[in-house]
Every structure is written in C-alpha cells, then in structure tokens.
Amino acid sequence: MEIDRAGLAEFLRRRREALQPEDVGLPRGQRRRTLGLRREEAASLSFMSTDYYSRLEQERGPQPSEQMIASIAQGLHLSFDERDHLFRLAGHNPPARGGGGDHIGPGLLRIFDRLHDTPAEIVTELGETLRQTPLGVALTGDLTSFSGLDRSLGYRWFTDPATRELYAPEEHAFMARMFASGLRGTVTVRGRGSRAAHLADVLLDVSEEFRDAWNLHEIGIRPREVKHFVHHELGSLELTCQTLLDPNQSHFLLVYTAVPGSESYDKLQLLSVIGSQALI
C-alpha cells in the first residue's frame, strides 16, 4: 500500500480540529482562538515532536511507521473505524481487531481523562497497563514502562519477587490462583496460537508455582473488590476497586477508592500530595 499524503494530512487536520481540550483531559485556558486542539497538543498526546506531527499535516516528511500511526490514533482518540482508516492512508494494513490490542476505545478514554483525583488504570486482558492517572502512578509506580512479557502483571507476579511487595502478604496465595485461573480462561477464548497461550507456555517453563496453580484447573476466580496495597511510604491501604469493561477490546478501567473517613482515605489524600511533588 502507498501512503496518501494529501488524504492523511487532511484527515489529521479534521480530527484534530474536531477535538476540544476538555475531550482529552486538557485545560482550555483563556483567550483560546484555535479551532480544536493545537498541533503541539496533538503531538504531545501522540508522544512525538510537534515538528514531526506538523510535517504530516503539511504532506511532508518520511512515511510514518505503524508504531507512529498507532500512537497518533490513540492520541487523537480515534474510533476503531477511524484508526483503521488512518493506517490505510499512511500506507499500512490496520491491526487486527479484538481482545489483546493496545488501542483504547475513545469512550473509555473519555472517562479515564476525567479521573484526575483518583488512582485509576486501563489494563488489557493479560494485565498489561496501558494508561495510568498520576495518582495511579503514585500508588503503584509506573506500570506502563515495561516491555515484552514483563508488561503483564501476571507474568511479573511469577517471575519478579519485587512485584509482590505492593500487595499484602495474606493476598499472595489467592492472587497466584487468580492469575492462573484468569489466564486459563483467556487461553480458552483466544486459542492456542494467541499471546495468552504463549504467556502460559512460558510461565509453565519458568515457574513451578505457576505450574502448581495451573494444574489445579481452576476457572472463574475473580479479583476481590477490596484490595490491600502496601505503599513504600504510606504503608497499608485498603482500597475498593471498581471495574468498567470495554468488551470490544477486553480492556478494563480500574478505579481505586477508599471509604470516606477511613485511614486509607486520609492516606489517599496524602498520596495526592506525594504524587504532585514527584512531578515537580
């Protein structure tokens, strides 16, 4: 497929101009005259330089890679049809749809972008964190920085002992069974050639604990609504986890809250201060 530079440039301009700052979690500010988002805002949301993004809108520069197009599609909050169209304009075949993809639906993103004062994250069916709020990072650390199999919390649970330090010891045995049960269910749905099956095969090779949990053949073990975290500065936190599912991508929005007036609630307020200081 060949790149359609004119079509790509026009489509990017139209989609950028259709978005308002509040649509993507940005402040509007005063004296704003730009129609929609500014180019530098679109570039920042897409994790690229303003110069690179601007050249695409000006029909200049090299053909963008699939990774770049995927980043732009996410930054501009494109729907799946719009994302696929963008890939074709850029001269690439669109990614396959369905569970396991990294593209977050715009509806889920719109909710996520409004959770400024709450620990929250968007994860895949394999426990890969795609987005975190600043307070989410303050609670668990940056979980989006991992690559390869390490992106999966379930994989890290069985291969990196430091992963468990964030959770109360009394939760560890249950969580091991839960991860094995959840992965077994995903493998059944996705099939033997899936990423889920590959993850299970690797864990069966490297972790005796996972093999023991896997051989129980348990299915349907759900995460508990109340989670017990151990923060490296604040100590124990008891948080309720509310979950919203996007069935098209099997993405989960996890939102963590504490009972008002509780010790954990006070610690969350303190965590927001710690998180803000970490960003300075």
N, C-alpha and C positions, 0 to 999 in steps of 0.2 A: 504494500500500500504506500502511496505517495502522500506527503504532507500537503494539506490545503492551507497555505499560509493566509490567504485572504479570509477564508471561512473561519479559521482558527482565531485570527485576530478579532474579527467581528463578533464571534461567539463569546470570547473572553470579555470584550468590552461590554456587551449586552448583559452578561451575567454579573459582572462587577457593578454595573450601574443599577442593576435591579436590587442589590443588597443594601440595606441600611446598616449603620454601625451597630444598632441595638440587635439586629438579626444575628450578629456573630459575636455578641458579648463585648463590643467595644463602646466606649463613651462617645456620645455625639459631639460634645464640646460646643463652644459658642462660635457664632459667625461662620458656620459651615455653609459653603455655597456649592460644594461638589455634589454632582448627581450620583447618589450611591456611594460606594467605597472609593477612596483614593487608591491610586496604583500602589503606593507604598504600603497601604493597609492590606491590600490583596496579596502583595508579595510577602509581607510578614506572616500572614495567615497560612501561606503556602510554603513557608520556611525556605525562601530564596531571596536573592538580592532584588532590589527594586529595578536595577538596570536590566537584569535577566528577564524579569517579568515584562518590563516595558518593551523590550525588543520583540517579544512575542506579539504584543498588541500592535506593534509597528511593522509587522511582517518581516522582521529581521532576525538574524542570528541562526545558529545551527538547529537542526531538528531536535526537539526536546525528547529526552528519554522517557520510557514508560514510567520510571520512578518519579520523574518531574511532573508528568501529566497526572499521575495518581495524587501527588501532593497538591497540585492546583485544584483538582476535582474536590478534594477534601476541604481545602482552604476556602473555596467558593461555595461550599455547602450544596454541591450538585446532587440532584436525584440520580438514581441508577441509570435511567434513560439518558440523562444529560451527561453523566460520566462516560457512558459508552460512546455517545456522540463525540465528545471531546477526544477520546482516544482515536477514533477513526479520522477526525480532522487532522490530528497530529501524525497520522500515518501508522498507527498501531492497532492491533486487534484488541478489543476490550477484554478485561479479565473475566473469567467465568463467574457467574453469579452463584449465590447460595452460601451456606454456612462455611465459615472459615476465612472469608475475605476480610480485609482490613478497612474497606471503605464504610464509613459510618453514615447511616441514613440521616438526611437533614432534619427530620422530625426529632430524632434522639439528640442530635447536636443542639437543636434549639433549646431543649430542656436543659441539657448539660451546661450550656453557656450562661444560664441564669442561676447556677448554683455557686455563686461566688463565696458565700459564707458557710459552706458545708463541705466536709470531706466526701468526695464522690469520684468515681472512676467508671470508664467504659471498658468492658473486657469481652474477649471472644469466648467461644465455647470451650477452648483449650486453656482458658485462664490467662490469656495474653492481654496485658493492659495497653489500650490504645490511647486513652486520654485520662488525665487526672486534673482535678481542680488544685489550686495552690495549697488549700488546706488538706487535700488528699495526699499531696507530696509531703507536707509537714508531718502527717500521720504515719505513713508507711515508707517514705523515701521515694525517689523517682523510679517507678517501675516500668517506665517506657524506654529506659535506656538499654535494656537487654537485647541481645540479638540471638538468632538461631533458636535452638531448643530451649535455651535459657529464658526466652520470652514467656514460657509457660510457667505459671506458679506451681502447677502440679509437678512439672519436671524438676524445678528448683527444690521443691519440698523433699524429694527423694535423693537429690544429688548434692545439695549445698546445705550443710547443717545450720549455717547462719540464717537461713530463711525462717527457721522455726523460732528464732529469738523474738520475733514480733508477736507471737501468739502464746497465750498462757499454756504452761506445760500440760495441764489437765485436758486441753483440747487436742493434743497432738495425735493420739491414737485414733480418735474419731476422724480427724481431718485426713489421715492417711487412708482410711477406709473410704471416706467420701470422695477423695480424688480418684482412687482406683475404680470405684463404682461409677462415677461420672464419666471417666474416660472409656470404660467398657460400654456404656450406653451410647456414647458418641461414635465409637468404632462400629457398633451395630448399625447405626443410622447411616454413617458415611461410607462404610465398606472397607475392604482390606487394602485398597490402593490409596487410602486417604492419608492426610497428615496425621490424623488421630491414630490410625493404625501404626504408622511409623513411630510416633511418640511412644506408644505402648510397647512396640518391639524393642526399642532402645532401652526403655526402663526395665523391661524383663531381663535384659542382658546385664545391666549395671547395678540393679538394686534388689537385694534379697528381700528387703522389707516390702517393696512394691510387688515382688513375686508372691509373697505370702498373702498380701491383701488382694491381689488379682485372682489368686487361686480360690478365694472364698466365693467367687462368682456372685457377689452382691450387686444389686442393681437398684437404682431409685433412691439412694441415700442423698437427701437434700441438705444443703447448708443450713445451719441453725440461724434463726432470726437474730438472736443475741450473740454477739461476738466479743471475745475477751482479748484485747490487744495489750501488749507490753511495750510502751513507748520508752525509748532510751533516756528521755529526760523527765517525763511526767509519770512514768510507772504504769500501773494498771488502768485500763479504760474499758468500761462495759458499754458497748455501742449496739444499737439496733440497726440492722441492715435491711433497707427496703430495696426491692429489685424490680426493675422495669425491663421487659424483654422486647427486642425488635425481632420478630420471628423471621423476617426476610433474610437477615444476615446471622441470626443466632448470636446477636450481641446483647449484652446485659449492662444496664446502667445501675450501678450500686451506689446507694446514698446512705451514709452513716450518720446517725443522730444519737443524742443522749437524752435521757429523761430530764426535763427541766427541774432544777433544784437539786439534782444529784451531784455527787462528787465528780463523776465523769463529765457532767455538763459544764461544771466550772473548769475542768481541765481542758475541754474543747475550746472554751473562751481564751484560756491561756495559750493554747496551741495556735490560735489565730494570730496572736502577738508574736509568738516564736516564728511562725511561718513568714510573717511580714518582715521581721528583722533579717531572716535568711535571704530575702530577696533584695535587701538594700546593698 
